């Protein structure tokens, strides 16, 4: 089973990213589970989502405490203890940050080799870009599956938004 935990701020697409990732994996025949964890927070407050992928039925029904993958949509959440909890020597971390990898490694208390930092400060759709990076690094989901699900998810949006997200997905961030 592959366990993925996503952290970010409300309004960044943390919950949507988990949903898109799970639907793309399901479209490829995997068993999936995706769920958010947040209260009555407002835009700009910490949000966490979880995704599990497996070829077998998933029977676990709890938060992910030791993720295989950690996707961080904003380095502003690094001060949250939950982000750093449960990291192991095999946890792969993808983070949207302008900081250098050694500085991030120090903040997260992990070796730098576990971190892929992507500077998305000029990106409107950082969540889409991080899904692209994850797909390329993990090799578990095809970009075409993400593109199909993303297009369906955004079908009620302006065509410019859809095309901008697809362009972001097709950028090579990893």
Buried (B, 14 or more C-beta within 10 A) or exposed (E): BBBBBBBBBBEBBBBBBBBBBBBBBBBBEBBBBBBBBEEEEEEEEBBBBBBBBBEEEBEEEEBBEEBBBBBBBBBBBBEEEBBBEBBEEEBBBBBBBEBEBEEBBEBBEBEBEBBBBBEBEEBEBBBBBBBBBBBBBBEBBBBEBBBBBBBEBBEEEEEEEBEBBBEBBEBEBB
